Amino acid sequence: MDVPFLITLLFLGLGGGFLSGLLGLGGAIFMIPLLLYVPPLLGVGQLDMKQVAAVSMVQVLSASLSGVIVHNKNRFVSKSLLLYMGIANAAGNLAGSIFSKQTKSDFLLAIFASMAVIAAVAMFIPKREQGEDISPDELVYKKPLAVGVSLLIGSFGGMVGAPGAFIYIPAMIYLLNIPTRIVIGSTLGIVLLGAITGTIGKMATGQIIWPYAIALVIGTIPGAQIGGKISKKTNTKYLRFFIAIIIAITGLRMWYQVLTGH
């Protein structure tokens, strides 16, 4: 077993976990490119896309679980949001994955990419939020709208094979008027529900290379804890800025894939 390769994965997991805990994203949108390009760049090894998809699913599971624990401890996780939006997301993903057989993948990806670009632009718009010190248990939002939004995002996510966490954050901030800190903590919980079923599917089909996945997890768990603690102390304006940058890069990368096929 290649020790330099495993050490590289451990540090990638640390970085991915940190960003996940800090920004409330599951981690796949930055872990997948890191896993694909950093090891060969360093000359320590290489994973193909199928292997990356499998081990990154385990990484997202560990990052979202570790992150949601620290955000819950900080009282930034809404159980109500997890219940309504989590179940709707799961239903949407199931429907989308079934319906995707009847639709053109490039068309779906273009729609999803457009949503990402619009979401990124929206994140730069100043937003007056509900009180920063509001408790998740006191959170007031339109539940039918939350369910509808989650169904829509989940359906597109299921069609194109992307979880859509980066769409959830601006949608919850701007459409549902939920404070940024609660959005970050609660989105990790929504992502966790999807990561559990995704990991089970990868395990059942024998796609996970466990030494690689474990190396990622060892780095990810403390990384997400550190990111979650720093997130609590970071001004929400800066958190929204960093989230917007990542969403914009993701949307542009999707458009590049639509236009070039790569």
N, C-alpha and C positions, 0 to 999 in steps of 0.2 A: 504494500500500500504506500502511495507516494505522500510522505510527510509534508513536504513544502506545499503540495496541493491542498491537503487538509487544513494546514495553518492558514492558507489564503482564504479558504471557505469560511473558517472561523472568523477572520477579520471582516470579510464581506457580510457575514451574518450580524456582527457587532454594529457595522455601519447601517445596514438595512433595518435592524431592530431599533436603532436610535431614531432614525427618520420616521419609522412607523409610530413609535411612542410619542414623538414630538408633534407630528402633524395629523395623526389619526387615520393614516392610509394603511391598508393592509400590508403593503410592501412589495407586491408583485411588479408594480410599474417601475420601480427602480431596481429590484433584485434581478429580474429577468435579464435586462441589458448588462448588469454587472457580472452575472454568472456567465453570460455568453462571451463577453469581451475581455474581462480583466485577467482570468487565468491564462489564456493564450498570449495576452500581451506581456505577462510576466514570465512566460515560458515554463509554467509549472503543470500544464495540462489543459484539457478542453472537454466540454460537455456539449452534446447536441441538444437541439431544441426540445425534444421529447424528455430527455433526462432533466433539463433545466425546469421544464414545466412541472415535473413530478417533485423534485427536491424543493422548488420554490413554494409549492403548495404547503409542504410541511413547515417551511420557514414562515409563511404567512400565518399559519395556524399558531405557531409558537409566539410570533411577534404580536398578533392581535390578542392572544390570551394573556401574555405578560403585560402588554400595554393596557388592556381593559382592567386588569387587577389594580394597577397603580392609579389609573384615572378614577376607578370606582372608590378607591381609598381617599382620593381627593374630592369625592362627591361631584364628579362630572359625568356620571353615566345615568341616563334616564331609562329605567326599566320599562316605562310605557312606550318609549320610542323603539326599544328592542323588540317588544312584543308586537306592536302594530306594523312597524316597518320591516322587521326581521322576517316575520311570517309572509308578508306581502312580497318581499324580495325573493324568498325561497319559491313561492308560487310562480312569480314572474319568470325566474330563472328556468324552472321546469317547463313552463309553457313556451318560453323563447327557444329553449334547446330543441324542443319537439318541432316547433313551427319553422325553425331555421332550415330544415330540409327542403322546404318549399320556396325559399327565397335566395336571391343572389348575395353572396358574402360581401362582395365589393360595395354593393348598394347599402347594406346594413352597416358596414364599417365606415362608410362615408357619413351616414347619419350620426353614428356614435362619435366620430371625429368632430363633426360640426357641433354637436352638443358639448364636447369637451372644450372647443375653442370659445364658444359662447360663455360657458361656465367660467373659463379663465378670465375673460374680459370682465364678467360680472364681479369677480372677486376683487377687482381694483376699485369698485364703486364704494364710496364711504357708506357705512350702514349703522344706523342707530339701533342698538340691540335692546332686548329685555335686560334688566339689571344683571351686571356681572356676578353679583353675589346671590343670584336666585338659586334656590335648591332644585335639583332635578325633579323632586317630588311635587314642587309647586309649579312646574312648567306648564304653561298654557299654550296649546297649538291646535290647529284644525285637524282632527284625526282622519276624517274622510279624505282630505287633501293629502295628508301624509301617506295614507294607504295607496291612493292613486299614483302619487309620485314614485313610491317604492315599487309598485307593480310595473310602471313604465320603465324605470331604470333597470329593474330586474329582468324584464322581458328582452330589452335590447342587449343586456349583458349576457343572457342565456343564448341569444342568437349569434353574437360575435365571439363568445368565449372569453369575455372580460368581466371581472366582478363589478366594475362601475363605482367603486368607492370614491373615486375622484370626482364623480358627478354628484354623489350624495351630499358631499360637504357644502358646495355652493347652493344646491337645491334646499337644504335644510336651513341654511343661513338666510337666504334671500326670499324663498317662497313660504317657509314656515315660521320665519322670524325667531329662530332658536339661537341662543347665545353660542358664540364660537367654541368656547371651552366644552360645553355640553355636547355640541356637535362632534368635536374631535373624539371625546371619550365614548360617545354612543355609537359613532360610525365604526369604531373598532369592534364593538360588540356585534353589530350587524355583519361585519366582515367575518368575524369569528364563526358565526352560524354557517355561513357558506363554506368556510375553510374546513370545517369539521366533515361535512358531507363530501367535499372535494378530496380530502385526504383519504377518507374511507374508500372512495372510488379508485384512487391511485394505488392504495394498498391491495385492494381486492384483485386488481389486474397486474400486480407484481411490477409496477413501474418505478418504484422508489429504490434508489441505491442508498441503503441505510447509513453506511459510514459517512457519506457525503452529507446526507440530511442531518445526521447527529452533529457533525462539525458545525454546520450552519446554526443549528438550534443552540449549541453551547455558547456561540457568540451572540445570538439574537436575544435570548432571555434577559441578560444584564443590559444589553443595548436598549431594549424597549423600556426597561425600568428607568434607566438614566434619562432617556428621551422624554418619558412621561413626567418626570420630576422637573426637568428644565421647561417643559411646556407650561406647567403651572405658573412658573415665574416669568414667562415671556409675554410681552404685550401682544394682545390679540391682533393688533394691526400688522405686526411682523409675521405672526403665524399665518394670517390670511395671504400676505404677500408671498411667502415661501410656497404655500399650497397652490396659489395661482400660477407661479412659475412652473411647478411640476405638472399641473394640469395642462398648461399651454404646450409644454414640451411633448407630453403624451398625445395631445390632439394633433399637433403638427407631424409627429412620428406616424400616427395612423393615416393622415392624409398622404404622407410620403409612400406608405405601403399601398394605399389605394391607387396612386398615380403611377408607381413604378413596379408594383407587384413584388416588392422585396420588404 
